[in-house]
């Protein structure tokens, strides 16, 4: 839930509209298989609330390193 809160705070603080969020496949951002009963991950719901496209990187250490830079 912290990642969703950070996104909400960011939307409030930044004076321009974000249209895309590119993130890794961390549990903070995607639902796990055991959470399949939940219709949508909270991070996705916050993205939808603010009309932000939520995109995931391909699973590789290189792409994760680029995100962190």
N, C-alpha and C positions, 0 to 999 in steps of 0.2 A: 504494500500500500504506500510505502514511502516514495517509490518512483512516481506513482500517480499524483501524490501530493506535491512533489517537486515540479511536475509538469503543470499542475494547476497554478502554483506560485509563479512559475515562469511566464505563463500566459498573462497573469495579472501584472507582472513587473515590466515586461518588454512592451514598448510602445508600437511595435509592428506585429503583423499577423504571421504566425508560423504555419506553413502549409504541409510540411513533411517532417517526420521524426524517423531517423535511421538509427537503429539500435541493434545490439547483438541478441542472441537467443536466450538471455538470462531469465531465470524464474520470476524476476521482478516485472518482466514485460510480456511473458506468454504463459498460457495455461498449460500445466503438466497433464499427462495422460490420466493421472489419478484425479485430476480436477475436472474431468470431462463433464461431470454433472452440472458444472457452472456454465451458463450459456456464453458468457463473455468475460474475459479478464478485465479487471478494474482499469488497467492502463489503457486498454482498447476503448473502454467506455468513456474515459476522460478525453481521449483523442476524438472520439465521435462527438462528444459534447461541444468541442471547439473546432470541428470540421478540419481535423488534422489527419493526414494520411500516415498510418503507422506501417513502416517498412522494416523488414528484418534483413540482416546481412546473411550471406551464405556462410555456412559453418566452416571457418578456417581461422587459423591463428593470425594470418596476415591481415584479413579484413578487420578483426578485432583490434589489432594493433593500430591500424589506421584510424579507427574511431576514437581511440584514446589520445591521439595526438592533436 
